[in-house]
Amino acid sequence: MKIILPGSMPVACRVGNGFVPVIFHPDRGPEYLRWERHPRKAKSNPDEALAYAARVIWYRQMRAAEKRRRLEAISHPRYLGYLRRYLEAAE
């Protein structure tokens, strides 16, 4: 039985004396795409590495929601009416 977790999950991976923030994507296919490592952001504490990975996930979710809201706003019929009037006035 295979357990699939919903969404991305932050993980701290020990490398030498430090910890590398890693984001695990369970919904991606091949194994090499599931683990997203951030070796240049290595931390000395596993809690800091987890916090960094969680912050990256949060930031990506925030930007995706922002893009979705912007697309909804510019595809609304009321916006298209405003745009049409603006373009007619500019001519």
C-alpha positions as CSV (number, residue, x, y, z in Angstrom):
1,M,0.0,0.0,0.0
2,K,1.4,3.4,-1.1
3,I,0.7,6.4,1.1
4,I,0.5,9.7,-0.8
5,L,0.7,12.9,1.3
6,P,-1.2,16.0,0.1
7,G,1.1,18.7,-1.1
8,S,4.8,19.5,-0.6
9,M,6.5,18.8,2.7
10,P,9.6,20.5,4.2
11,V,12.4,18.2,5.3
12,A,15.9,18.7,6.8
13,C,18.7,16.5,5.4
14,R,22.0,16.1,7.3
15,V,25.0,16.7,5.1
16,G,28.4,16.6,7.0
17,N,28.1,19.0,9.9
18,G,25.1,20.9,8.5
19,F,21.5,20.5,7.4
20,V,20.2,21.2,4.0
21,P,16.6,22.3,3.5
22,V,14.8,19.9,1.2
23,I,11.2,20.0,-0.2
24,F,9.6,16.7,-0.8
25,H,7.0,16.6,-3.6
26,P,5.0,13.4,-3.3
27,D,2.9,14.0,-6.3
28,R,5.8,14.2,-8.8
29,G,6.6,11.1,-10.8
30,P,10.2,10.1,-10.9
31,E,12.3,9.9,-7.7
32,Y,14.8,12.6,-8.8
33,L,11.9,15.1,-9.2
34,R,10.4,14.4,-5.8
35,W,13.3,15.8,-3.7
36,E,14.1,19.5,-4.2
37,R,17.3,20.3,-2.4
38,H,18.6,23.8,-1.5
39,P,22.4,23.1,-0.8
40,R,23.4,26.8,-0.9
41,K,21.0,27.5,2.0
42,A,22.5,25.0,4.3
43,K,22.0,25.7,8.0
44,S,23.7,24.6,11.2
45,N,20.5,23.6,12.9
46,P,17.8,21.3,11.6
47,D,15.0,23.6,12.9
48,E,16.4,26.4,10.8
49,A,16.5,24.2,7.7
50,L,12.9,23.1,8.2
51,A,11.8,26.7,8.7
52,Y,13.6,27.8,5.5
53,A,11.9,25.0,3.5
54,A,8.5,25.8,5.0
55,R,9.0,29.5,4.1
56,V,9.8,28.6,0.5
57,I,6.6,26.5,0.3
58,W,4.6,29.3,1.8
59,Y,6.1,31.9,-0.6
60,R,5.3,29.8,-3.6
61,Q,1.7,29.2,-2.5
62,M,1.3,33.0,-1.9
63,R,2.6,33.8,-5.4
64,A,0.4,31.2,-7.0
65,A,-2.6,32.6,-5.3
66,E,-1.6,36.1,-6.3
67,K,-1.3,35.0,-10.0
68,R,-4.7,33.2,-9.8
69,R,-6.4,36.4,-8.3
70,R,-4.9,38.6,-11.0
71,L,-6.0,36.3,-13.8
72,E,-9.5,36.1,-12.3
73,A,-9.6,39.9,-12.2
74,I,-8.6,40.5,-15.8
75,S,-10.9,37.9,-17.2
76,H,-14.0,39.2,-15.4
77,P,-16.6,40.6,-17.8
78,R,-16.8,43.9,-15.9
79,Y,-13.0,44.4,-16.4
80,L,-13.4,43.7,-20.1
81,G,-16.1,46.4,-20.3
82,Y,-13.7,48.9,-18.7
83,L,-10.9,47.9,-21.0
84,R,-13.1,48.3,-24.1
85,R,-14.2,51.8,-23.0
86,Y,-10.6,52.8,-22.2
87,L,-9.3,51.5,-25.6
88,E,-12.1,53.3,-27.5
89,A,-11.3,56.6,-25.6
90,A,-7.6,56.2,-26.4
91,E,-8.2,56.1,-30.2
